[in-house]
Amino acid sequence: MPILRNALVALAFAASTIPMASADTVKFEGVAAIAAGSLNPPNPVEGCNRAKQDAEQKAVNAETKGLASWDRLSVDSDCSLSSQGAAATGFFFIFKAIGNFIK
């Protein structure tokens, strides 16, 4: 019985010394709008990178310490893509990325 009690005390002590995960991150959303024709759409990697740069710039302006992770906004990418029609001139391709940054 004393062995079990000592083990439980040691376990409780060890658990109390481990820093708990806290909400020390903040989310920033980056957006990149690229105008292009439907026959020649923009490169999705380039658009995603522009959206990520926008989110990173917002985080730098807010004086965060660094990137924690990117939210998964689609099946195979960290970015989402939507298109808005612009009549006969083509389309606006809107890339969005959301990153979690350390406060």
C-alpha positions as CSV (number, residue, x, y, z in Angstrom):
1,M,0.0,0.0,0.0
2,P,2.8,2.6,0.8
3,I,4.4,1.8,-2.6
4,L,1.1,2.6,-4.4
5,R,0.7,5.8,-2.4
6,N,4.2,6.9,-3.1
7,A,3.7,6.2,-6.8
8,L,0.6,8.2,-6.9
9,V,2.3,11.1,-5.1
10,A,5.2,11.0,-7.6
11,L,2.8,10.9,-10.5
12,A,0.8,13.8,-9.2
13,F,4.0,15.8,-8.7
14,A,5.3,15.0,-12.2
15,A,1.9,16.0,-13.7
16,S,1.9,19.3,-11.9
17,T,5.4,20.2,-13.2
18,I,4.5,19.7,-16.9
19,P,3.4,22.9,-18.4
20,M,-0.2,22.7,-19.4
21,A,-1.2,23.6,-23.0
22,S,-2.7,27.0,-22.9
23,A,-4.3,29.3,-25.5
24,D,-1.0,31.1,-26.2
25,T,-1.7,31.3,-29.9
26,V,-3.6,33.7,-31.9
27,K,-5.1,33.2,-35.4
28,F,-4.4,35.5,-38.3
29,E,-6.1,35.2,-41.7
30,G,-4.3,36.1,-44.9
31,V,-6.0,36.8,-48.2
32,A,-4.6,37.1,-51.7
33,A,-6.9,38.2,-54.6
34,I,-5.5,37.6,-58.0
35,A,-7.4,38.7,-61.2
36,A,-7.0,36.3,-64.1
37,G,-8.9,35.0,-67.0
38,S,-10.7,31.7,-66.9
39,L,-8.4,30.3,-69.7
40,N,-5.2,31.3,-67.8
41,P,-5.9,30.9,-64.0
42,P,-3.2,31.8,-61.5
43,N,-0.8,29.3,-60.1
44,P,-2.5,27.9,-56.9
45,V,0.9,27.5,-55.1
46,E,1.8,31.1,-55.7
47,G,-1.7,32.3,-54.6
48,C,-1.5,30.2,-51.4
49,N,2.0,31.5,-50.7
50,R,0.8,35.1,-51.1
51,A,-2.1,34.5,-48.7
52,K,0.4,33.0,-46.2
53,Q,2.7,36.0,-46.5
54,D,-0.3,38.3,-45.8
55,A,-1.1,36.3,-42.6
56,E,2.6,36.3,-41.6
57,Q,2.8,40.1,-42.1
58,K,-0.3,40.6,-40.0
59,A,1.3,38.5,-37.3
60,V,4.6,40.4,-37.5
61,N,2.7,43.7,-37.1
62,A,1.0,42.3,-34.0
63,E,4.4,41.4,-32.6
64,T,3.9,37.6,-32.3
65,K,6.9,35.3,-31.7
66,G,6.4,32.9,-34.6
67,L,4.3,30.5,-36.5
68,A,2.8,27.5,-34.6
69,S,0.8,25.9,-37.5
70,W,-1.4,26.5,-40.5
71,D,-5.1,25.5,-40.4
72,R,-6.0,22.9,-43.0
73,L,-8.6,24.6,-45.1
74,S,-9.0,22.0,-47.9
75,V,-8.3,18.3,-48.4
76,D,-4.8,18.8,-49.7
77,S,-3.7,22.3,-48.8
78,D,-3.4,24.9,-46.1
79,C,-5.3,27.4,-48.3
80,S,-8.8,27.7,-49.6
81,L,-9.8,29.0,-53.0
82,S,-12.9,30.8,-54.1
83,S,-13.6,32.7,-57.3
84,Q,-15.7,35.8,-57.8
85,G,-17.0,36.7,-61.3
86,A,-15.9,40.0,-62.8
87,A,-18.2,40.1,-65.8
88,A,-16.4,39.9,-69.1
89,T,-12.9,40.7,-67.8
90,G,-12.3,37.4,-66.1
91,F,-12.4,36.2,-62.5
92,F,-11.0,37.2,-59.1
93,F,-9.4,34.1,-57.5
94,I,-9.4,34.6,-53.8
95,F,-6.9,32.5,-51.7
96,K,-7.3,32.4,-47.9
97,A,-4.9,31.0,-45.3
98,I,-5.3,30.9,-41.6
99,G,-2.2,30.5,-39.3
100,N,-1.8,30.0,-35.6
101,F,0.9,32.2,-34.2
102,I,2.6,32.2,-30.8
103,K,1.8,35.3,-28.7
